[in-house]
């Protein structure tokens, strides 16, 4: 729970479910205007319930809770799609405790989950007791103009089972057809993810990775996509799409690392002295894009992936550009760029003492 004015909280706790429902808004400005509001539910049932089970009777006793959990819905939909399985989590759990082993495919990773039960129980308990909570989504809302007043619905989930990625986001609709955005953090993948990415693991690093590096990062990208659609921002050419990607992903990475940039520079091997090299690669991409049209997402995605595999540059260049803009103009500079678009982001950057980004494709 963040400590911003204008944030409301409703907490529902009982012995069968544990959902935390919140609103995240930015601080009111001097005219008491309110920006976009993010409503979110933090659901730990996909972690808490499997870890609490010791028998097949416990599975059937809690089956209704699993089936009613929005987080479990997200995990099942992703696991079934990505791993091509029709098995539900309840069915897999029942098989595990009935047979004493997971199914051969083990799509929900139950063998690893129960081999590390004590470790994951301790991890979940520590995260549930995190001072200030696991979210800071008001930092996302503060980067959008006051004219954007949409209400966005997010479901945030903690799990220890399911598709083996540390974090993923997806859109889904409830039984009444209302669209939600879902983000899942898999605690079973937390230690290997942080050790591979940052070379170390600690509870504090994990909290910051979930709160800022995942929820705020993906939350900004989801909100920016909604904002672009709301204002009918057009990116019809590959160059326009590339510049928009540079800005949006650069700001998302800024939100990930803003609270301790020196640590992440060291851990990730980021060096501002290499910025000219990254911008040279980016400018080469913009030159290649020329006036080619992005007739649909697949055209841009294929083109972008081909270039990024050969010489990755967009994320680092965008992040360092966003950071330079904040250093010179504060976050008002990023807010203005979100409102006015990627060309303004590039214009602000190019007005600083930085290697210039090509303004035209």
N, C-alpha and C positions, 0 to 999 in steps of 0.2 A: 504494500500500500504506500503510495507516494504521499508526500505531505504538502500538496499544492492546494491553494484555495480553489473552491468550486468543485472539488472532487467529492463524489458521494460514494458511499459503500453500503452494500447490503450483504450480510454474511449469513449463510444458511448452513447449520451444522447439526447433524443428528447421527445416530449410530450406524445408519445405512448409507449415508451419502455425505460427501464433503465437497461442496462447490462454493467458490468465492466469486460473487458477482460484483462488478465494479463499473464505475464510469471514470474515464480519464480525460480531463480537459486541461487546457493551458491556463496559466494564471490570467485572470481578467485584466484588461488594460485599463487605462485611466478612465475610459468611457464605459467601463463595465460590459464591454462586448465579449461574446463567447465564440471561440473558434469551433471547428470540428470537434465532435465528441466521440470517443471510442468507448463502447460498452464491451466489457470482456468478462468471460467466465474462466476461472482457473480451476481445472478439473484434475485432481490427482488420483482418481479412481483407477486408471489403467496401471498405476504403480502400486497403490495401496492395497487393492483387492487381491491381485495375484500373489503378492508377498505374504498376505495374511492367511492364505489357504494351505491346509495341511492334508486334506482328504477329498475324495470325490463327493462326499456329502456336503462339504463346505462349498464346493463348486456349485452344486444345484441349489444350495441355500442362498447363494449370492448371485445366482444367474440373472435374476430380474434387475439387480443393481448394475451388473455389467452391461446388460442389454439396453438399459436406459441412460447410460453414461454417454454424453456427447464426445468425450475424449476417446472412449472405446470405439465409437462409430468411426471416428477419424482414423484410428489405428487399423481397424479391420479393413476399411475401404482402401487404404494405402497398401497394406500388406497383401491383400487379395489381388489388387491390380498389379503391383510391382513383381510379386512372386508367383503370379498365376495359380492361385489356390482358391478353392471355394470354402475352405474351413473357417468357421467362426472361432473366436477366442474361447468361448464357452466349450465348444466341442473339443478343442485342443487341450484345454485344461482338464476336462473330464477324462479324456484318453490318458493324459499324463498320470493322473492319480489312480486311475483304474488299472493301468498296465505297469505303472512304476517307471515309465519312460515316455518320452515324446514320440510323436509319429516320426516316420523315417525322414520326411522333409523338414519337420520342425520349423514351420514358417514363422512362428512367433518367438523363436529363440528361447523356449522354456528350459532346455538343458542348461544353457549359460545362466539364465535368470536364477534357477534354483541352486546351481553350484555356487553362486555368489550371493545367496539370500541375505546373509548377515551383513555383508558389505553394503548391499543395496538398501536394506532396511535402515542402516545408520545414515546413509546418504540422503534418503528421503526424509528422515526425521530432521536432519540438520537443515535441509532446504525449507521444510515447513516452518522451522523456527527462525528463519532468516530475518534479522531486524530490518524493518522497512519493506519486507516482502520481496517478491521476485520480479516485480514489474515497475517500469518507469515510463509508461507510454505517454505521459504528458510531455516528455521531451520530443516525442514525435509530433504531437498536435501543435506545439509551439512553432514548428517550422512551416506551417501552412497559413495562408492569409485569412483574415477575419471574414472575408466574403465566402469562404468555404465552410458551410455550416452543416454538412451532412453528418448523420449518425452512422457509424460503422460498427458492425458486430463481429467480435473476435472470440473464438474459443481457443484457449491455451491449455495444453495438456502435458502432464508429466507421466511417463510410462517407463516400464522396465521390460516390456515385451513388444514384439512387432518388428516391422521392417528395420533392418540393421543400419540405420543412419542416426547420427546424433540429433539432427534437427531437420524438420521438413515442414513445408506450408502447403496448404491446398484449400480450394473453395468447395463448399458443399451446401446443400439445401436441406432444411428440416422437413418434417411431414406436411407442413403447411405451405411449403414452397419458398420460405424466406431464406435468402442466401446469407451464409456466414463464411468468414475466413477462419481457417484453423491452422494452428501452429503446434507442433508436437516436439518435445524434447525427450529423448530416450536416455535415461540415466544409465542403462547398461552399457551404452556407448561413450559415456562421458569421459572416463579415464583414458581410454585409448585415443579418443579424439583430441583431448587437450595435450596429451603427451606427444602425439604426432605433430600437432599444430604449433604448440608453444614450448615443447620440450620439458614440461613439468605439469604437475597436478596438485591442486589444493582446493579446499572448500571455497575459499574466497574467489579464486580464479573461476570456479564453476559457476558461482552465483553471478559474477560479472559477465561470463560468457552467455548465460541464459538471459539475464536481464537486459544487457546492452547488445551483446554480440549476436543474439538470436532474436528475441522478441522485438527490440527496438529496430534492429536492422530490417527484418522481414516486415515488421509493422509499417515502417516508412515506405517500403516498396509497394506494399498493398494499398496504403492510403494514397500514395502518389498515383498509382494506376487509377484509382477511383476519382481522384482530383482531375487527372488528365481527361478522363471520360466525361466528367461533369462539365468541364469548360470547353469540351470538344477540341482539345489540342491535337493538331494534325502533324503526323510525322510520315510523310508520303514517300520520301526518298530514303535510301540506305544511309546517306550522310546525316539526314535529320534524325533517323532512329539511333545512329551511333552517338551523336551528340547528346541526345536525350538519355541514352544509356549511361554515357560518361557522367552526366550530372546526377542522375538518380542513384546509381550505384556508388558514386563517389560520396554523396551525402549519407547514404546508408552505412558505408564503412566509417565515415566520420562519427556517426552515432554509436557505432560499435566500440570505437577506441578513444573517444573524446576524454574519458575520465582518467586515462593513464597512458598518453601517447608515447612517452619515452620508453615505458616497459614494452609496449607492443612493437615499437620500432626495433628494439633490440631482439625481442623474441622472434619476430618475423623477418628480420634482416632488411628492414626498410631503411633506405638512406636517401634523404632529400637531395644529396649530391648526384643521385642517379636520375633525377627528374628530367633533365634534358634528353637522356636516352629514351625514357618512356614516352615523352612527348614527341620525339622524332618518330617513334614507331606509330604513335597515334596519328600524327600528321600524314604518315605514309598510308595508313588505312583510310583517312578522309580523302586523300588524293585518289586512291583506287576506287573509292565509292563514287566519286564524281557526281553525276546526276542520275545514277541508276535508281530505278524505282523499286520500293519494297511492296510488291503487289499483295503479299500476305506475310504473316509471321514467319512461315517456314523459309521464305526467300532470305529474309534478314538473318534468321538464326543460322542457316547453313553458311552464309557468307561470313558472319561474325565468328562462328566456331572455327572455320578454316584459318582465319587470320590470327585468332587468339591462340590456337595450337602452335602456330609457327613462331609468334613473337608476342606473348601476353603483355598487355600494357594498360588496358582500359581501367581496370579496378584501381591499380596503384596510381595512375595519373589522375583519375577522378578523385581519389581520396586525398592525395597531396594538394590538389587544386582546391578542394573544399576546405582543407585545413588552412591553406594560405589565405583564402578569402575570410575565414573567421578571424585569423590573426590580424588582418588589416581592417576589417569592417564589422567584426562581430557576427553573431548569428543573423542579424538583420540582413546581411549580405546574402546568406543562403535563402532566407525567406523571400527576398526580392527575386532571387533566381528561380525558386519554385514557382512564384507567381508569374514571372515574365518569360521563363523558358530557358532552354539550354544556350541559346545565343547570348543571352544576358549573363549567364554563368561564365561563359567563355570570355565575354567582354570585360567582366570584372577581373577575372584572372589575368587577362592580357594587359590590363592597366597597372598591374603590380610588377614588381621587379622579379618576374618569372619568365622562363622560356615561353614564347607565345604559342598558343594552340591555333591551328589553322581555322579561320573563321568560316570558310566556305569549303564545301566538298569539291 
